[in-house]
Amino acid sequence: MEKRYQIFISSTFIDLKDERQAALKAILEIDHMPAGMELFSATDDSAWQLIQDVIDSSDYYILIVGGRYGSLDEAGLSYTEKEYDYALLTKKPVIPLLHENPDNLPRDKTETDSNAWKKLQDFRKKVQKKHTCVYWRNADDLKAKVIVGLTSAIKRHPAVGWVRADKVPTETALAEVLSLKNKITELEKEAALLRDKPPSGTEFLAQGNDKYEIHLSFKSRGKFSIFSHDEDKKYNASINLTWNAIFAAVAPSMINEASAHTLRQAFTDFFKRESLKAFQSQKRFENYELVDFSFHKDEIETCIVQLRALGLIKENDRKRSVSDTSTYWTLTPYGNTLMVQLRAIKREPLEDEDLDGTAVES
């Protein structure tokens, strides 16, 4: 939407008529709106209130200083300096344009009273101390520098500005925008709630405490055998594990992300631990070491697919180098929630403090 800015022009009047007209034309040529008090003399409180109102409604403040200090208020301050102070107070972007050499101006355009001349010099020093000033020589030079200074100020300090009434959204359009904004907020809340819930349709899939049969093979080796491994005996077996147990075991490897190889290794390590617990305690293996566990690759792949179908894991879509063709897996928000529920240590009821301990010789 195209904006136009209101620019307040502050200066003495009688001595700078041509310069003010040049500034007005410069502002109009770049499609903005000049504002000033050309037709109104600031000589009383009501006039000063009007000036304040116009400065308040303006976006930028141009200060043009020539060779005169200007008419004074009751406190002995010129209205130009008073306007400048008010612009600073209201934090308007100021564009200060000072005459390059006021000593060389014609007599009718400079102060003849020494006291007024000193006040003008003090005012110039005050402005120069607060800003990086631009200096002009004549009306044409001033016009060019108004355009450059104002364009720079708009770029560095974007203001609110004004737009045509027919470009402003109607009440109906604003109501529609507000309604859509509220709808988006509602949908975002719903999406946030769904992030921590299983996807629709997963109620028909095996999960939780449902068991999955894992087939494997391993060898038994005599713990005290000094002979060749040819004496090893091979066994085919199976174990049944719940989906919660499987997921709880491999989920931590994906807290950040895990490559497909790392994830498969996590399944293999877990299946091996569970197999050792299942068979090592059997009496027939009392004097044997169980080694060389092997698991069906397609069953590990099934586990990956099942956890993905349950909405617990997903492929990580983070951008990588062209040479990295690996697949990476990470937890979904729902998967992270379930992992915490399964793996976090639950708080036990407080009991009387027991300071007894047990030591075991290592």
N, C-alpha and C positions, 0 to 999 in steps of 0.2 A: 504494500500500500504506500503510495507516494505521499511524503510528508512535506509540509512547508513550515518554516520556522519564523517566529516573530522576533525581530531584532530591535532592541531599544538603542537609540542613538542619543548619546549624552555629550553636550558641548555648550559653550557659550553661543549666543545666537547672532547678535548683530554683526560681529566681526567675522563670523564663519558661515555666512549665508551660502556662498558658492560651494564651500567645502561640504556643508550638510547636504546640499542638492546633489553633489557628486556621490556622496555616501548613499543617499536614497536611491539614486539610479543604479548604483552597483548592486545593492540588495535586490532591487526589482529585476535586474537582468539575470540574476541566478535563481529567480522564482521564489523568493522569500518575501516576507512582509515587514517593512520598516515601521517603527513606532517611535514617536518623539513628542515634544511639547511645542512644536513650531507655532501653533495658534493659541497657546495658552501660557501666560506668564506665571511662574511659581512665586507668588508673593504672599500667600497666607496659608493657614493650616489646612483648609479644604483643598487647596491646590496641591499641597505636598502629599496629602492622602491620595489624591488622584494619581500623582506621579508614582507613588509606591505601588498602587494597584496595577498600573501599566507595567512596571518593572516585574512585579510578581507574575504577571501573565506572559511575560516575554521569555524566550528560550536563551537568548544570548544578549550580551551588553557590550556595545561599542563605545569607547571613550575617545573623543577627539579633543586634543588640547592644543590651542594655538598660542596667542600672545596675550590673552586677557584672562584674568581670574574669574570675572563675572559678578553678577549681583549677589548680595550677601543676605543671609537670614539674620534673625535677631541675635544669634550667637556669634556673628561675624564670619560664618563659614559660607563659601559660595555654594549655590545650588548644584553646580556641576560636581563639586567634591562631595557634597551631601548625597547626591545620587550614586556616585561611585562607592561611597562607604556602605550605602544600603545594598548595592549589588553584591559587594563582598559579603555582607552579613547574610544575605539570602543564598550565597554560594552560586551565583550566576557565573558562567564562563565569561571572563572579561577579555576583550580584544583592545589593548591600549595603543592608540595612534598619536604620537607626539610630534609636533612640528620640529623639524631638524635643527633650526636655528632661529628661535623667536626674536633674538636681538636684531635680526635683519628685516623684520616685518615693518610695513609702513606704520607711521605714528598712529593713524586712526584704528589700527588693529592690535595695538599693544597697550599695556597699562602705563599711564603717565605718573600715577601715584606710586611713590617708592614703597609704601606699606603693602599695597595691592600687588606690586611686582614681586616683593619678597614672598608673599603668600603663594603666588604662582610658582615661583622657584621651589618652594618647600613642597608644594603639591606634586610637581614633576618628580622630585626626588623620592617622594612617598610612593608614587606609581612605579618608578624605575626600580625601587627596592623590592617590590612585590612581584614584578612581572618581567618577562623578556619583551621589551617594547619594540614597536616598529616606528620608524621615523619617516615623515613625508615632507615634501618641499612645496607642492602646489595642489590645486584641486584635482587635476588629472592624475597626478602621482598618488594622491590619497585614494581616488576611486579604485585604481589597480590594487593597492595594498589592502583595501577593504575586502575585495573579492578573495585575494589570497589568504588573508588572515581568517576570514569567516569560514572559508572552505576547510582550512586546517582545523579550526576549532570544532566544526561539526564532526569531522572525522575522529578527532581525539576525545571529544566529550559529547557523544550522542545525547540529544535531549528528547523531550516528549513530542514536541511539534504539534502541528494541526493537520487535519485532513478535511476534504470536502464532505459536506453533510450526506451527499448521495453515495459516498464511499463507505460510510459507517454502517456496520451490520444493523439490520432492523431488530426490533424486540423479538419478533418471531424467530429470526435466525439465531439470535443470542440464546433464546429459550431452547432451540434445537441443539445448539452446541453444548449447553449446560446439561441437557438430558443425555446426550451421547457421552459426555464426560462422566456423568454419574453411572451410566451403564458400564462404561469401561472400568470404573472403580469396582463395581459389583463383580464383574467378570474376573478381574484380577484377584479379588478376595476368594472367589470360588476356585480359581486356578491354584491359588496358594494352599487351599484346603485339600485339593485333589493331589497335590504334589506328595503328600504324606499318606496317601491311600493307594491300595492296589488298583490297577486298571480294571475297567469294566470287562466282564467275561472270564476273569481269572478264577472265579468261584468254581468253575468246572474243571480246573486243572489240579493235578496232584501237587500238594504243598504242605507246609506246616509239619505236622506229625505223621503225615503219610510216609510210607517207607518205599525206598527204591533199592532194588537188588543190584549189588555190584559183584561182578564175576572177576576172579583173579587166579593167579598161579603163583606158587612159591616153592622153595626147596628147604628141606631140613638137613642140617649138617651137624654131625656129632660134635659136642663141645670139646671132647677130649681126644678127638681123632687126630692121628698124625699121618694119616694116609691121604691119597689123592682125593680130589673132589669128585671122582667117579662114584664114590660111595653116597653122594648126595641123593636124596629121594625127592622127586617132584610131585606136587599135589595141585589139583584143581579144586577151587572152593568158591564160596560166595558169602557175602555179608549183607545185611539189610540195615540201611541208614535212613534216618528221617531227613526230609528236605530242610528242616530248620537246622539240623546238625551240620549238614553239608554247607549250607549258606553261611552259618556262623563261623565255620572253619576257614572259608576262603575270602569272606568279605573284607577283613582287615587289609589284605593285599591290594585292595582297590580303593582305599580311602582317598588316595590321590589318583592313581591310575595304575594299571598293570598290563604289561604286554600279554599277548595271547600265550606265549611260552611260559611266562611267569605264572599266569592263572592256571594253566594245565599242570604245572609243577605243584601248585598249591593243592589242587585236587589229589594228585598222586601222593603227596606227603601225608595228607589227611587219611586217605584210604589205607596207606601203609600203617599208620599209627593204630587205626581202628582194627586192622587185620591182626596186628601183633597182639593187641589186647584180647582179641577173640580166640586166637589159636595158641599163643605161647603158654597160657595157663592150663591147657589140656594135658592130661597125664601122659599121653603118648609122646608128647614133645618135651617131656621133663628134662631130658638130657641132650636136647638138640637146640641148635641155634637156627632160627628161621631167617632165610636170606632170599635175595633175588626175587622180590615181589614184582609182579607184572600185572597191569590192569588193561582192560579192553579200551582202546582208544575211542571207539565209537560211543562207549558209555560215558566217557568224560565229555565228549562233544554234546551228548544228550543233556548232561547236567548244565552245560553252558547255555544251551538253547532253552532249557526249562526255566532257569533263573532269569533269562531275558524275557521269556513269555510271561513270567509272573511280575514283570515290571521292577525287578530288583537291581538289574545291571543293564548297562547300555554301552554301545561303542562310544568312545570319547572322540568328539569331532574337532578337537583342537588342531590348528594348522601346524604342519610339520614340513621338514625339508623334503624335496622331491625324492631324494635317495632313500628316505625312511618309508618303506612299504608295509611295515608291520601293523597289525591290528591292536588297538589298545582298549581296555575295558575299564569302566569306572562305575561307581554306585549311583543309582538314581536317588533323588531325595527320599522316596519311599524305602529304597534299599538301605540308605543310611539310617533311617529311623528304626527299621526292623533290626539291623545289626546292633544298634545301641541297646534295644530292648533285650536281645538275646545274649549279648556279651557283657553288658555293664554289670558290675557287682551290686547285688541288691543289699540294702541296708537291713541288718538284723536287729531285732528288739534288744534294747539295752538291758543288761543284767548286771548283778554285782560284779565289780572288777575282780578278775582272777589273776593273781600274780604268780601262780605256779607255772613252771616251765618244764619242758622235757628236752634233754640233750642226748644226741645219738653220736657215738664215736664213729668218726669217718675213717 
